C-alpha cells in the first residue's frame, strides 16, 4: 500500500497576498475576468476586427486549407491524424493575408508575430 503526500502549491495573490492556487485569489481573478469582458464588449472595434479576421470567408478558406494540409509551414513536419491543425494568417492582424496550415502548438508558440522578420 502506497501513501501519497499532498503538496500544497499555494502562492500569495499578487494583489492582496491571500494564499491561492494561481497568481490571484478567487475574488481578484473574478474581478480581472469581469474587467476584460467589459472591455471587450464595450469596444465596437474589437468585435468588428474579430468579425473581419474570422468571419465567413476565413472559415471557408480555413476548412479548405485544413482538408488539404500535409505539412506545417512553421516546423516543416508532416501532419499526423491525431494533430490539431490551425490556419494561420501569414501577416498577423491582416484579414486579407493568405492562410497557411500549421500545428496548433506551433501556431501558439509563434504568437502574434510574423514568422520571418
Jmol script that loads the backbone (N, CA, C; Angstrom):
load data "model"
ATOM      1  N   UNK A   1       0.848  -1.183   0.000  1.00  0.00           N
ATOM      2  CA  UNK A   1       0.000   0.000   0.000  1.00  0.00           C
ATOM      3  C   UNK A   1       0.889   1.240   0.000  1.00  0.00           C
ATOM      4  N   UNK A   2       0.615   2.154  -0.931  1.00  0.00           N
ATOM      5  CA  UNK A   2       1.401   3.378  -1.026  1.00  0.00           C
ATOM      6  C   UNK A   2       0.630   4.539  -0.429  1.00  0.00           C
ATOM      7  N   UNK A   3       1.334   5.354   0.258  1.00  0.00           N
ATOM      8  CA  UNK A   3       0.734   6.580   0.784  1.00  0.00           C
ATOM      9  C   UNK A   3       1.298   7.756   0.002  1.00  0.00           C
ATOM     10  N   UNK A   4       0.412   8.543  -0.516  1.00  0.00           N
ATOM     11  CA  UNK A   4       0.828   9.709  -1.288  1.00  0.00           C
ATOM     12  C   UNK A   4       0.659  10.952  -0.433  1.00  0.00           C
ATOM     13  N   UNK A   5       1.630  11.808  -0.527  1.00  0.00           N
ATOM     14  CA  UNK A   5       1.519  13.060   0.210  1.00  0.00           C
ATOM     15  C   UNK A   5       0.946  14.121  -0.711  1.00  0.00           C
ATOM     16  N   UNK A   6       0.120  14.940  -0.182  1.00  0.00           N
ATOM     17  CA  UNK A   6      -0.467  16.039  -0.927  1.00  0.00           C
ATOM     18  C   UNK A   6       0.393  17.272  -0.674  1.00  0.00           C
ATOM     19  N   UNK A   7       0.900  17.830  -1.755  1.00  0.00           N
ATOM     20  CA  UNK A   7       1.729  19.015  -1.620  1.00  0.00           C
ATOM     21  C   UNK A   7       0.878  20.253  -1.795  1.00  0.00           C
ATOM     22  N   UNK A   8       1.166  21.239  -1.029  1.00  0.00           N
ATOM     23  CA  UNK A   8       0.439  22.491  -1.104  1.00  0.00           C
ATOM     24  C   UNK A   8       1.237  23.461  -1.966  1.00  0.00           C
ATOM     25  N   UNK A   9       0.717  23.777  -3.138  1.00  0.00           N
ATOM     26  CA  UNK A   9       1.390  24.671  -4.054  1.00  0.00           C
ATOM     27  C   UNK A   9       0.770  26.063  -4.050  1.00  0.00           C
ATOM     28  N   UNK A  10       0.150  26.436  -2.960  1.00  0.00           N
ATOM     29  CA  UNK A  10      -0.484  27.741  -2.892  1.00  0.00           C
ATOM     30  C   UNK A  10       0.567  28.847  -2.897  1.00  0.00           C
ATOM     31  N   UNK A  11       0.224  29.924  -3.596  1.00  0.00           N
ATOM     32  CA  UNK A  11       1.089  31.091  -3.683  1.00  0.00           C
ATOM     33  C   UNK A  11       0.291  32.298  -3.225  1.00  0.00           C
ATOM     34  N   UNK A  12       0.951  33.358  -2.811  1.00  0.00           N
ATOM     35  CA  UNK A  12       0.209  34.555  -2.421  1.00  0.00           C
ATOM     36  C   UNK A  12      -0.369  35.272  -3.634  1.00  0.00           C
ATOM     37  N   UNK A  13      -1.573  35.801  -3.473  1.00  0.00           N
ATOM     38  CA  UNK A  13      -2.219  36.614  -4.503  1.00  0.00           C
ATOM     39  C   UNK A  13      -1.346  37.849  -4.740  1.00  0.00           C
ATOM     40  N   UNK A  14      -1.169  38.243  -6.010  1.00  0.00           N
ATOM     41  CA  UNK A  14      -0.305  39.391  -6.308  1.00  0.00           C
ATOM     42  C   UNK A  14      -0.924  40.718  -5.878  1.00  0.00           C
ATOM     43  N   UNK A  15      -2.200  40.706  -5.529  1.00  0.00           N
ATOM     44  CA  UNK A  15      -2.862  41.954  -5.129  1.00  0.00           C
ATOM     45  C   UNK A  15      -3.013  42.045  -3.619  1.00  0.00           C
ATOM     46  N   UNK A  16      -3.570  40.986  -2.992  1.00  0.00           N
ATOM     47  CA  UNK A  16      -3.861  41.074  -1.560  1.00  0.00           C
ATOM     48  C   UNK A  16      -2.976  40.180  -0.690  1.00  0.00           C
ATOM     49  N   UNK A  17      -2.266  39.230  -1.295  1.00  0.00           N
ATOM     50  CA  UNK A  17      -1.390  38.363  -0.518  1.00  0.00           C
ATOM     51  C   UNK A  17      -2.045  37.122   0.035  1.00  0.00           C
ATOM     52  N   UNK A  18      -3.340  36.931  -0.166  1.00  0.00           N
ATOM     53  CA  UNK A  18      -4.037  35.733   0.287  1.00  0.00           C
ATOM     54  C   UNK A  18      -3.505  34.523  -0.475  1.00  0.00           C
ATOM     55  N   UNK A  19      -3.304  33.398   0.207  1.00  0.00           N
ATOM     56  CA  UNK A  19      -2.824  32.202  -0.467  1.00  0.00           C
ATOM     57  C   UNK A  19      -3.868  31.686  -1.450  1.00  0.00           C
ATOM     58  N   UNK A  20      -3.396  31.363  -2.667  1.00  0.00           N
ATOM     59  CA  UNK A  20      -4.296  30.883  -3.715  1.00  0.00           C
ATOM     60  C   UNK A  20      -3.529  29.935  -4.626  1.00  0.00           C
ATOM     61  N   UNK A  21      -4.238  29.244  -5.481  1.00  0.00           N
ATOM     62  CA  UNK A  21      -3.602  28.294  -6.390  1.00  0.00           C
ATOM     63  C   UNK A  21      -2.919  28.970  -7.562  1.00  0.00           C
ATOM     64  N   UNK A  22      -3.394  30.115  -8.002  1.00  0.00           N
ATOM     65  CA  UNK A  22      -2.806  30.822  -9.131  1.00  0.00           C
ATOM     66  C   UNK A  22      -2.106  32.085  -8.686  1.00  0.00           C
ATOM     67  N   UNK A  23      -2.015  33.049  -9.589  1.00  0.00           N
ATOM     68  CA  UNK A  23      -1.366  34.306  -9.251  1.00  0.00           C
ATOM     69  C   UNK A  23      -2.296  35.263  -8.524  1.00  0.00           C
ATOM     70  N   UNK A  24      -3.616  34.987  -8.605  1.00  0.00           N
ATOM     71  CA  UNK A  24      -4.607  35.829  -7.936  1.00  0.00           C
ATOM     72  C   UNK A  24      -5.560  34.947  -7.138  1.00  0.00           C
ATOM     73  N   UNK A  25      -6.113  35.514  -6.056  1.00  0.00           N
ATOM     74  CA  UNK A  25      -7.128  34.789  -5.301  1.00  0.00           C
ATOM     75  C   UNK A  25      -8.414  34.758  -6.128  1.00  0.00           C
ATOM     76  N   UNK A  26      -9.381  33.975  -5.699  1.00  0.00           N
ATOM     77  CA  UNK A  26     -10.627  33.833  -6.460  1.00  0.00           C
ATOM     78  C   UNK A  26     -11.315  35.171  -6.683  1.00  0.00           C
ATOM     79  N   UNK A  27     -11.341  36.014  -5.671  1.00  0.00           N
ATOM     80  CA  UNK A  27     -12.006  37.315  -5.775  1.00  0.00           C
ATOM     81  C   UNK A  27     -11.348  38.184  -6.845  1.00  0.00           C
ATOM     82  N   UNK A  28     -10.031  38.296  -6.790  1.00  0.00           N
ATOM     83  CA  UNK A  28      -9.336  39.156  -7.736  1.00  0.00           C
ATOM     84  C   UNK A  28      -9.290  38.554  -9.143  1.00  0.00           C
ATOM     85  N   UNK A  29      -9.280  37.241  -9.247  1.00  0.00           N
ATOM     86  CA  UNK A  29      -9.344  36.591 -10.557  1.00  0.00           C
ATOM     87  C   UNK A  29     -10.691  36.874 -11.214  1.00  0.00           C
ATOM     88  N   UNK A  30     -11.755  36.820 -10.428  1.00  0.00           N
ATOM     89  CA  UNK A  30     -13.095  37.102 -10.932  1.00  0.00           C
ATOM     90  C   UNK A  30     -13.207  38.564 -11.385  1.00  0.00           C
ATOM     91  N   UNK A  31     -12.657  39.489 -10.592  1.00  0.00           N
ATOM     92  CA  UNK A  31     -12.672  40.906 -10.967  1.00  0.00           C
ATOM     93  C   UNK A  31     -11.925  41.140 -12.274  1.00  0.00           C
ATOM     94  N   UNK A  32     -10.767  40.496 -12.438  1.00  0.00           N
ATOM     95  CA  UNK A  32      -9.983  40.639 -13.658  1.00  0.00           C
ATOM     96  C   UNK A  32     -10.756  40.134 -14.870  1.00  0.00           C
ATOM     97  N   UNK A  33     -11.392  38.979 -14.734  1.00  0.00           N
ATOM     98  CA  UNK A  33     -12.181  38.406 -15.825  1.00  0.00           C
ATOM     99  C   UNK A  33     -13.332  39.333 -16.206  1.00  0.00           C
ATOM    100  N   UNK A  34     -14.012  39.906 -15.218  1.00  0.00           N
ATOM    101  CA  UNK A  34     -15.122  40.817 -15.489  1.00  0.00           C
ATOM    102  C   UNK A  34     -14.637  42.080 -16.197  1.00  0.00           C
ATOM    103  N   UNK A  35     -13.471  42.608 -15.776  1.00  0.00           N
ATOM    104  CA  UNK A  35     -12.927  43.810 -16.438  1.00  0.00           C
ATOM    105  C   UNK A  35     -12.581  43.533 -17.891  1.00  0.00           C
ATOM    106  N   UNK A  36     -11.986  42.366 -18.159  1.00  0.00           N
ATOM    107  CA  UNK A  36     -11.628  42.014 -19.532  1.00  0.00           C
ATOM    108  C   UNK A  36     -12.867  41.865 -20.400  1.00  0.00           C
ATOM    109  N   UNK A  37     -13.880  41.186 -19.867  1.00  0.00           N
ATOM    110  CA  UNK A  37     -15.122  41.009 -20.621  1.00  0.00           C
ATOM    111  C   UNK A  37     -15.801  42.344 -20.895  1.00  0.00           C
ATOM    112  N   UNK A  38     -15.824  43.225 -19.907  1.00  0.00           N
ATOM    113  CA  UNK A  38     -16.444  44.538 -20.083  1.00  0.00           C
ATOM    114  C   UNK A  38     -15.701  45.345 -21.144  1.00  0.00           C
ATOM    115  N   UNK A  39     -14.378  45.261 -21.147  1.00  0.00           N
ATOM    116  CA  UNK A  39     -13.590  45.994 -22.141  1.00  0.00           C
ATOM    117  C   UNK A  39     -13.866  45.465 -23.541  1.00  0.00           C
ATOM    118  N   UNK A  40     -13.974  44.156 -23.675  1.00  0.00           N
ATOM    119  CA  UNK A  40     -14.254  43.573 -24.991  1.00  0.00           C
ATOM    120  C   UNK A  40     -15.642  43.949 -25.477  1.00  0.00           C
ATOM    121  N   UNK A  41     -16.620  43.865 -24.597  1.00  0.00           N
ATOM    122  CA  UNK A  41     -18.000  44.134 -25.000  1.00  0.00           C
ATOM    123  C   UNK A  41     -18.253  45.602 -25.277  1.00  0.00           C
ATOM    124  N   UNK A  42     -17.515  46.493 -24.634  1.00  0.00           N
ATOM    125  CA  UNK A  42     -17.758  47.922 -24.836  1.00  0.00           C
ATOM    126  C   UNK A  42     -16.989  48.482 -26.017  1.00  0.00           C
ATOM    127  N   UNK A  43     -16.029  47.751 -26.558  1.00  0.00           N
ATOM    128  CA  UNK A  43     -15.217  48.237 -27.663  1.00  0.00           C
ATOM    129  C   UNK A  43     -15.798  47.745 -28.985  1.00  0.00           C
ATOM    130  N   UNK A  44     -16.459  48.627 -29.758  1.00  0.00           N
ATOM    131  CA  UNK A  44     -17.059  48.177 -31.018  1.00  0.00           C
ATOM    132  C   UNK A  44     -16.013  47.758 -32.055  1.00  0.00           C
ATOM    133  N   UNK A  45     -14.821  48.317 -31.973  1.00  0.00           N
ATOM    134  CA  UNK A  45     -13.796  47.951 -32.952  1.00  0.00           C
ATOM    135  C   UNK A  45     -13.293  46.526 -32.722  1.00  0.00           C
ATOM    136  N   UNK A  46     -13.320  46.063 -31.474  1.00  0.00           N
ATOM    137  CA  UNK A  46     -12.882  44.698 -31.159  1.00  0.00           C
ATOM    138  C   UNK A  46     -13.757  43.680 -31.887  1.00  0.00           C
ATOM    139  N   UNK A  47     -15.056  43.848 -31.769  1.00  0.00           N
ATOM    140  CA  UNK A  47     -15.974  42.912 -32.425  1.00  0.00           C
ATOM    141  C   UNK A  47     -15.864  42.992 -33.943  1.00  0.00           C
ATOM    142  N   UNK A  48     -15.731  44.212 -34.473  1.00  0.00           N
ATOM    143  CA  UNK A  48     -15.612  44.370 -35.921  1.00  0.00           C
ATOM    144  C   UNK A  48     -14.329  43.716 -36.434  1.00  0.00           C
ATOM    145  N   UNK A  49     -13.239  43.882 -35.693  1.00  0.00           N
ATOM    146  CA  UNK A  49     -11.969  43.282 -36.097  1.00  0.00           C
ATOM    147  C   UNK A  49     -12.062  41.764 -36.092  1.00  0.00           C
ATOM    148  N   UNK A  50     -12.643  41.197 -35.043  1.00  0.00           N
ATOM    149  CA  UNK A  50     -12.778  39.747 -34.961  1.00  0.00           C
ATOM    150  C   UNK A  50     -13.697  39.216 -36.060  1.00  0.00           C
ATOM    151  N   UNK A  51     -14.757  39.952 -36.369  1.00  0.00           N
ATOM    152  CA  UNK A  51     -15.668  39.525 -37.423  1.00  0.00           C
ATOM    153  C   UNK A  51     -14.963  39.550 -38.775  1.00  0.00           C
ATOM    154  N   UNK A  52     -14.096  40.537 -38.985  1.00  0.00           N
ATOM    155  CA  UNK A  52     -13.351  40.633 -40.236  1.00  0.00           C
ATOM    156  C   UNK A  52     -12.294  39.542 -40.324  1.00  0.00           C
ATOM    157  N   UNK A  53     -11.556  39.340 -39.242  1.00  0.00           N
ATOM    158  CA  UNK A  53     -10.472  38.348 -39.250  1.00  0.00           C
ATOM    159  C   UNK A  53     -10.986  36.913 -39.313  1.00  0.00           C
ATOM    160  N   UNK A  54     -12.094  36.629 -38.634  1.00  0.00           N
ATOM    161  CA  UNK A  54     -12.544  35.250 -38.508  1.00  0.00           C
ATOM    162  C   UNK A  54     -13.976  35.053 -38.987  1.00  0.00           C
ATOM    163  N   UNK A  55     -14.415  35.837 -39.945  1.00  0.00           N
ATOM    164  CA  UNK A  55     -15.774  35.750 -40.463  1.00  0.00           C
ATOM    165  C   UNK A  55     -15.967  34.564 -41.400  1.00  0.00           C
ATOM    166  N   UNK A  56     -17.019  34.633 -42.194  1.00  0.00           N
ATOM    167  CA  UNK A  56     -17.399  33.523 -43.063  1.00  0.00           C
ATOM    168  C   UNK A  56     -16.309  33.194 -44.074  1.00  0.00           C
ATOM    169  N   UNK A  57     -15.721  34.209 -44.695  1.00  0.00           N
ATOM    170  CA  UNK A  57     -14.685  33.971 -45.708  1.00  0.00           C
ATOM    171  C   UNK A  57     -13.487  33.236 -45.093  1.00  0.00           C
ATOM    172  N   UNK A  58     -13.105  33.641 -43.879  1.00  0.00           N
ATOM    173  CA  UNK A  58     -11.989  32.984 -43.194  1.00  0.00           C
ATOM    174  C   UNK A  58     -12.334  31.529 -42.885  1.00  0.00           C
ATOM    175  N   UNK A  59     -13.534  31.284 -42.368  1.00  0.00           N
ATOM    176  CA  UNK A  59     -13.930  29.930 -42.006  1.00  0.00           C
ATOM    177  C   UNK A  59     -13.960  29.013 -43.231  1.00  0.00           C
ATOM    178  N   UNK A  60     -14.438  29.542 -44.350  1.00  0.00           N
ATOM    179  CA  UNK A  60     -14.493  28.749 -45.576  1.00  0.00           C
ATOM    180  C   UNK A  60     -13.078  28.411 -46.059  1.00  0.00           C
ATOM    181  N   UNK A  61     -12.191  29.416 -46.084  1.00  0.00           N
ATOM    182  CA  UNK A  61     -10.810  29.196 -46.509  1.00  0.00           C
ATOM    183  C   UNK A  61     -10.096  28.243 -45.545  1.00  0.00           C
ATOM    184  N   UNK A  62     -10.383  28.372 -44.265  1.00  0.00           N
ATOM    185  CA  UNK A  62      -9.758  27.518 -43.251  1.00  0.00           C
ATOM    186  C   UNK A  62     -10.147  26.056 -43.449  1.00  0.00           C
ATOM    187  N   UNK A  63     -11.437  25.807 -43.662  1.00  0.00           N
ATOM    188  CA  UNK A  63     -11.903  24.437 -43.868  1.00  0.00           C
ATOM    189  C   UNK A  63     -11.203  23.796 -45.065  1.00  0.00           C
ATOM    190  N   UNK A  64     -11.101  24.541 -46.165  1.00  0.00           N
ATOM    191  CA  UNK A  64     -10.455  24.021 -47.363  1.00  0.00           C
ATOM    192  C   UNK A  64      -8.964  23.765 -47.121  1.00  0.00           C
ATOM    193  N   UNK A  65      -8.304  24.686 -46.443  1.00  0.00           N
ATOM    194  CA  UNK A  65      -6.881  24.548 -46.155  1.00  0.00           C
ATOM    195  C   UNK A  65      -6.606  23.340 -45.262  1.00  0.00           C
ATOM    196  N   UNK A  66      -7.375  23.190 -44.198  1.00  0.00           N
ATOM    197  CA  UNK A  66      -7.172  22.084 -43.258  1.00  0.00           C
ATOM    198  C   UNK A  66      -7.441  20.735 -43.936  1.00  0.00           C
ATOM    199  N   UNK A  67      -8.408  20.692 -44.823  1.00  0.00           N
ATOM    200  CA  UNK A  67      -8.733  19.441 -45.506  1.00  0.00           C
ATOM    201  C   UNK A  67      -7.592  18.981 -46.416  1.00  0.00           C
ATOM    202  N   UNK A  68      -6.831  19.926 -46.975  1.00  0.00           N
ATOM    203  CA  UNK A  68      -5.774  19.581 -47.924  1.00  0.00           C
ATOM    204  C   UNK A  68      -4.369  19.717 -47.352  1.00  0.00           C
ATOM    205  N   UNK A  69      -4.236  20.014 -46.067  1.00  0.00           N
ATOM    206  CA  UNK A  69      -2.927  20.274 -45.463  1.00  0.00           C
ATOM    207  C   UNK A  69      -2.110  18.993 -45.337  1.00  0.00           C
ATOM    208  N   UNK A  70      -0.815  19.121 -45.607  1.00  0.00           N
ATOM    209  CA  UNK A  70       0.080  17.977 -45.468  1.00  0.00           C
ATOM    210  C   UNK A  70       1.270  18.275 -44.558  1.00  0.00           C
ATOM    211  N   UNK A  71       1.762  19.538 -44.565  1.00  0.00           N
ATOM    212  CA  UNK A  71       2.975  19.891 -43.819  1.00  0.00           C
ATOM    213  C   UNK A  71       2.768  21.216 -43.097  1.00  0.00           C
ATOM    214  N   UNK A  72       3.268  21.306 -41.870  1.00  0.00           N
ATOM    215  CA  UNK A  72       3.224  22.548 -41.089  1.00  0.00           C
ATOM    216  C   UNK A  72       4.228  23.530 -41.681  1.00  0.00           C
ATOM    217  N   UNK A  73       3.794  24.757 -41.958  1.00  0.00           N
ATOM    218  CA  UNK A  73       4.703  25.723 -42.558  1.00  0.00           C
ATOM    219  C   UNK A  73       5.695  26.300 -41.557  1.00  0.00           C
ATOM    220  N   UNK A  74       5.471  26.141 -40.266  1.00  0.00           N
ATOM    221  CA  UNK A  74       6.391  26.679 -39.259  1.00  0.00           C
ATOM    222  C   UNK A  74       7.520  25.687 -38.982  1.00  0.00           C
ATOM    223  N   UNK A  75       7.181  24.446 -38.645  1.00  0.00           N
ATOM    224  CA  UNK A  75       8.214  23.470 -38.273  1.00  0.00           C
ATOM    225  C   UNK A  75       8.612  22.561 -39.423  1.00  0.00           C
ATOM    226  N   UNK A  76       7.783  22.483 -40.474  1.00  0.00           N
ATOM    227  CA  UNK A  76       8.110  21.662 -41.627  1.00  0.00           C
ATOM    228  C   UNK A  76       7.795  20.182 -41.474  1.00  0.00           C
ATOM    229  N   UNK A  77       7.223  19.779 -40.345  1.00  0.00           N
ATOM    230  CA  UNK A  77       6.901  18.370 -40.118  1.00  0.00           C
ATOM    231  C   UNK A  77       5.529  18.044 -40.707  1.00  0.00           C
ATOM    232  N   UNK A  78       5.344  16.818 -41.202  1.00  0.00           N
ATOM    233  CA  UNK A  78       4.037  16.436 -41.747  1.00  0.00           C
ATOM    234  C   UNK A  78       3.006  16.268 -40.633  1.00  0.00           C
ATOM    235  N   UNK A  79       1.752  16.431 -41.004  1.00  0.00           N
ATOM    236  CA  UNK A  79       0.660  16.264 -40.056  1.00  0.00           C
ATOM    237  C   UNK A  79       0.343  14.776 -39.885  1.00  0.00           C
ATOM    238  N   UNK A  80       0.006  14.389 -38.670  1.00  0.00           N
ATOM    239  CA  UNK A  80      -0.463  13.038 -38.402  1.00  0.00           C
ATOM    240  C   UNK A  80      -1.971  13.124 -38.144  1.00  0.00           C
ATOM    241  N   UNK A  81      -2.675  12.018 -38.202  1.00  0.00           N
ATOM    242  CA  UNK A  81      -4.128  12.064 -37.979  1.00  0.00           C
ATOM    243  C   UNK A  81      -4.533  12.617 -36.607  1.00  0.00           C
ATOM    244  N   UNK A  82      -3.657  12.516 -35.616  1.00  0.00           N
ATOM    245  CA  UNK A  82      -4.009  12.988 -34.281  1.00  0.00           C
ATOM    246  C   UNK A  82      -3.690  14.471 -34.062  1.00  0.00           C
ATOM    247  N   UNK A  83      -2.997  15.125 -35.013  1.00  0.00           N
ATOM    248  CA  UNK A  83      -2.621  16.530 -34.856  1.00  0.00           C
ATOM    249  C   UNK A  83      -3.819  17.456 -35.017  1.00  0.00           C
ATOM    250  N   UNK A  84      -3.837  18.517 -34.232  1.00  0.00           N
ATOM    251  CA  UNK A  84      -4.826  19.578 -34.403  1.00  0.00           C
ATOM    252  C   UNK A  84      -4.210  20.585 -35.361  1.00  0.00           C
ATOM    253  N   UNK A  85      -4.893  20.878 -36.436  1.00  0.00           N
ATOM    254  CA  UNK A  85      -4.358  21.757 -37.471  1.00  0.00           C
ATOM    255  C   UNK A  85      -5.048  23.114 -37.383  1.00  0.00           C
ATOM    256  N   UNK A  86      -4.249  24.187 -37.397  1.00  0.00           N
ATOM    257  CA  UNK A  86      -4.756  25.551 -37.407  1.00  0.00           C
ATOM    258  C   UNK A  86      -4.464  26.187 -38.756  1.00  0.00           C
ATOM    259  N   UNK A  87      -5.232  27.208 -39.075  1.00  0.00           N
ATOM    260  CA  UNK A  87      -4.955  28.041 -40.241  1.00  0.00           C
ATOM    261  C   UNK A  87      -4.445  29.378 -39.704  1.00  0.00           C
ATOM    262  N   UNK A  88      -3.239  29.738 -40.071  1.00  0.00           N
ATOM    263  CA  UNK A  88      -2.591  30.925 -39.528  1.00  0.00           C
ATOM    264  C   UNK A  88      -2.503  32.008 -40.594  1.00  0.00           C
ATOM    265  N   UNK A  89      -2.799  33.251 -40.192  1.00  0.00           N
ATOM    266  CA  UNK A  89      -2.590  34.388 -41.083  1.00  0.00           C
ATOM    267  C   UNK A  89      -1.084  34.607 -41.213  1.00  0.00           C
ATOM    268  N   UNK A  90      -0.571  34.686 -42.424  1.00  0.00           N
ATOM    269  CA  UNK A  90       0.866  34.902 -42.605  1.00  0.00           C
ATOM    270  C   UNK A  90       1.282  36.290 -42.137  1.00  0.00           C
ATOM    271  N   UNK A  91       0.404  37.265 -42.273  1.00  0.00           N
ATOM    272  CA  UNK A  91       0.654  38.607 -41.749  1.00  0.00           C
ATOM    273  C   UNK A  91      -0.339  38.811 -40.603  1.00  0.00           C
ATOM    274  N   UNK A  92       0.144  38.794 -39.360  1.00  0.00           N
ATOM    275  CA  UNK A  92      -0.770  38.889 -38.212  1.00  0.00           C
ATOM    276  C   UNK A  92      -1.616  40.159 -38.242  1.00  0.00           C
ATOM    277  N   UNK A  93      -2.897  39.995 -37.967  1.00  0.00           N
ATOM    278  CA  UNK A  93      -3.804  41.127 -37.896  1.00  0.00           C
ATOM    279  C   UNK A  93      -4.337  41.603 -39.232  1.00  0.00           C
ATOM    280  N   UNK A  94      -3.871  41.037 -40.334  1.00  0.00           N
ATOM    281  CA  UNK A  94      -4.334  41.441 -41.662  1.00  0.00           C
ATOM    282  C   UNK A  94      -5.373  40.437 -42.148  1.00  0.00           C
ATOM    283  N   UNK A  95      -6.641  40.865 -42.265  1.00  0.00           N
ATOM    284  CA  UNK A  95      -7.680  39.911 -42.651  1.00  0.00           C
ATOM    285  C   UNK A  95      -7.545  39.419 -44.092  1.00  0.00           C
ATOM    286  N   UNK A  96      -6.755  40.112 -44.897  1.00  0.00           N
ATOM    287  CA  UNK A  96      -6.629  39.732 -46.301  1.00  0.00           C
ATOM    288  C   UNK A  96      -5.331  38.975 -46.582  1.00  0.00           C
ATOM    289  N   UNK A  97      -4.540  38.696 -45.550  1.00  0.00           N
ATOM    290  CA  UNK A  97      -3.303  37.942 -45.759  1.00  0.00           C
ATOM    291  C   UNK A  97      -3.640  36.488 -46.020  1.00  0.00           C
ATOM    292  N   UNK A  98      -2.788  35.804 -46.771  1.00  0.00           N
ATOM    293  CA  UNK A  98      -3.050  34.386 -47.030  1.00  0.00           C
ATOM    294  C   UNK A  98      -2.933  33.555 -45.760  1.00  0.00           C
ATOM    295  N   UNK A  99      -3.589  32.405 -45.778  1.00  0.00           N
ATOM    296  CA  UNK A  99      -3.550  31.480 -44.653  1.00  0.00           C
ATOM    297  C   UNK A  99      -2.589  30.335 -44.962  1.00  0.00           C
ATOM    298  N   UNK A 100      -1.987  29.801 -43.918  1.00  0.00           N
ATOM    299  CA  UNK A 100      -1.108  28.645 -44.061  1.00  0.00           C
ATOM    300  C   UNK A 100      -1.436  27.653 -42.957  1.00  0.00           C
ATOM    301  N   UNK A 101      -1.296  26.364 -43.270  1.00  0.00           N
ATOM    302  CA  UNK A 101      -1.595  25.306 -42.308  1.00  0.00           C
ATOM    303  C   UNK A 101      -0.436  25.146 -41.335  1.00  0.00           C
ATOM    304  N   UNK A 102      -0.772  24.967 -40.064  1.00  0.00           N
ATOM    305  CA  UNK A 102       0.234  24.805 -39.031  1.00  0.00           C
ATOM    306  C   UNK A 102      -0.313  23.941 -37.905  1.00  0.00           C
ATOM    307  N   UNK A 103       0.585  23.301 -37.158  1.00  0.00           N
ATOM    308  CA  UNK A 103       0.166  22.606 -35.946  1.00  0.00           C
ATOM    309  C   UNK A 103      -0.354  23.650 -34.966  1.00  0.00           C
ATOM    310  N   UNK A 104      -1.338  23.303 -34.181  1.00  0.00           N
ATOM    311  CA  UNK A 104      -1.882  24.240 -33.197  1.00  0.00           C
ATOM    312  C   UNK A 104      -0.794  24.674 -32.216  1.00  0.00           C
ATOM    313  N   UNK A 105       0.058  23.745 -31.814  1.00  0.00           N
ATOM    314  CA  UNK A 105       1.136  24.056 -30.870  1.00  0.00           C
ATOM    315  C   UNK A 105       2.142  25.029 -31.492  1.00  0.00           C
ATOM    316  N   UNK A 106       2.500  24.819 -32.747  1.00  0.00           N
ATOM    317  CA  UNK A 106       3.430  25.729 -33.434  1.00  0.00           C
ATOM    318  C   UNK A 106       2.821  27.118 -33.554  1.00  0.00           C
ATOM    319  N   UNK A 107       1.531  27.175 -33.864  1.00  0.00           N
ATOM    320  CA  UNK A 107       0.854  28.460 -34.024  1.00  0.00           C
ATOM    321  C   UNK A 107       0.815  29.221 -32.702  1.00  0.00           C
ATOM    322  N   UNK A 108       0.546  28.532 -31.601  1.00  0.00           N
ATOM    323  CA  UNK A 108       0.533  29.193 -30.292  1.00  0.00           C
ATOM    324  C   UNK A 108       1.916  29.687 -29.906  1.00  0.00           C
ATOM    325  N   UNK A 109       2.946  28.903 -30.217  1.00  0.00           N
ATOM    326  CA  UNK A 109       4.301  29.321 -29.841  1.00  0.00           C
ATOM    327  C   UNK A 109       4.758  30.520 -30.672  1.00  0.00           C
ATOM    328  N   UNK A 110       4.277  30.636 -31.890  1.00  0.00           N
ATOM    329  CA  UNK A 110       4.625  31.772 -32.750  1.00  0.00           C
ATOM    330  C   UNK A 110       3.966  33.048 -32.253  1.00  0.00           C
ATOM    331  N   UNK A 111       2.762  32.910 -31.746  1.00  0.00           N
ATOM    332  CA  UNK A 111       2.057  34.073 -31.213  1.00  0.00           C
ATOM    333  C   UNK A 111       1.599  35.020 -32.294  1.00  0.00           C
ATOM    334  N   UNK A 112       1.588  36.306 -31.980  1.00  0.00           N
ATOM    335  CA  UNK A 112       1.090  37.322 -32.889  1.00  0.00           C
ATOM    336  C   UNK A 112       2.253  38.084 -33.522  1.00  0.00           C
ATOM    337  N   UNK A 113       3.190  37.350 -34.073  1.00  0.00           N
ATOM    338  CA  UNK A 113       4.320  37.976 -34.755  1.00  0.00           C
ATOM    339  C   UNK A 113       4.544  37.265 -36.074  1.00  0.00           C
ATOM    340  N   UNK A 114       5.128  37.950 -37.039  1.00  0.00           N
ATOM    341  CA  UNK A 114       5.372  37.305 -38.326  1.00  0.00           C
ATOM    342  C   UNK A 114       6.408  36.192 -38.195  1.00  0.00           C
ATOM    343  N   UNK A 115       6.310  35.174 -39.040  1.00  0.00           N
ATOM    344  CA  UNK A 115       7.228  34.043 -38.970  1.00  0.00           C
ATOM    345  C   UNK A 115       8.625  34.471 -39.396  1.00  0.00           C
ATOM    346  N   UNK A 116       8.715  35.326 -40.390  1.00  0.00           N
ATOM    347  CA  UNK A 116      10.006  35.814 -40.847  1.00  0.00           C
ATOM    348  C   UNK A 116      10.073  37.306 -40.608  1.00  0.00           C
ATOM    349  N   UNK A 117      11.052  37.733 -39.846  1.00  0.00           N
ATOM    350  CA  UNK A 117      11.169  39.162 -39.546  1.00  0.00           C
ATOM    351  C   UNK A 117      12.273  39.793 -40.351  1.00  0.00           C
TER     352      UNK A 117
END
end "model"
wireframe off; spacefill off
backbone 0.3
color backbone group
